[in-house]
């Protein structure tokens, strides 16, 4: 009788675990499958590309294809495995002035990253890092920290631009950015500038590729355009210029302009792509208290 | 035989708990269902929203249902938060959106998190940043929850961020995959 009871319990547990596990594995398989396909495509096309970069895959880009340019920026995470650098991000309109340092490294399908944001060259406003299933963040000005368990197994989705903007029957629009679990805080404004890829570049008659040039040793695509009326009111600027890294889609620099005056500026000050480096990790001071949102 | 009956009953109760989410579930918590929750949902100061900090109630023709909450650049050093307390939903993934339109919304790293609040502290199933300053006007997609669980959506302003932070409507599309 005892054996029978034990058998039924075991079968019950296995069945429940299988139902849960199969859904997770199915999602994971789809994502991994997409990544492998992309890696093969990159390898096949590498020889035909004009730009020469060391230590990284070469990803061809047709500069006459506006959607391809948008997709390069929108899906930037798919085009590099490691990046280390910093940028300056400031606005005359709002008055912010940030320096952002970042490190991100994918190796053997595992990711580590670290981001530090400093305001006005003196106040560290936050630091965050991810390593082996744990996201850590500290907020020095309030002496708080967070520790979040999250298992990041892939870079996330890659999307076609046609899938991103959806007009609803009530006239509102949905902007469906690619799903990713990478949370790089302020660094996303350069490394994964999804809002600019979709928003600034939504109306294709308002922008053109002007040229390519070298910036910090990288070949960048220079895009010039006019902001639509929504952005003109919001950003208090009329035109914009973007400098997008051609191979990875990283936004190296951007300016918004009104009356020949720069209103917002993001400018990369150094960058290394697909080179070897160690990734820092956040150290939580013992005097900090935990912060738990949503309670 | 009695042991067998007790075990069967326990398995049945466990299965029922998993199926129905254990705690009050959203009526829209089915594959293909949608929940929309505004700021000050259905009433100013609604209990559907939790506010931490000086979030000002404002009317605006471009906002969802004509209003939103706005947090100007905080002058003091503390963590501010605005929550949309969706009913708990287990068994469905959440595809989460926030409505961003008002031109004063300019937080460059608005931090959104989704929690399933069946336990305290809740399980975090989404953690996403959005640049409200450069975001286009409309429903901006935050992403899909990492588990088939949704609940409270929290907009967290953990630093004295320059620029204003906006809280308007939020939406969850539920799916079984």
Interface residues (C-beta under 8 A of the other chain):
Chain A: X1 X2 X4 X5 X8 X9 X12 X16 X23 X26 X27 X89 X91 X94 X95 X96 X98 X117 X119 X125 X126 X135 X137 X139 X141 X142 X144 X148 X149 X150 X151 X168 X172 X173 X174 X175 X176 X177 X179 X180 X181 X183 X184 X185 X186 X188 X189 X193 X195 X196 X198 X199 X200 X202 X230 X233 X234 X235 X264 X291 X292 X293 X294 X295
Chain B: X1 X3 X4 X7 X8 X11 X14 X15 X18 X77 X78 X79 X81 X83 X97 X99 X101 X103 X106 X108 X109 X111 X113 X115 X117 X120 X121 X122 X124 X127 X128 X129 X130 X131 X133 X134 X135 X136 X137 X138 X139 X140 X141 X143 X144 X146 X148 X151 X152 X153 X154 X156 X158 X159 X160 X161 X162 X163 X177
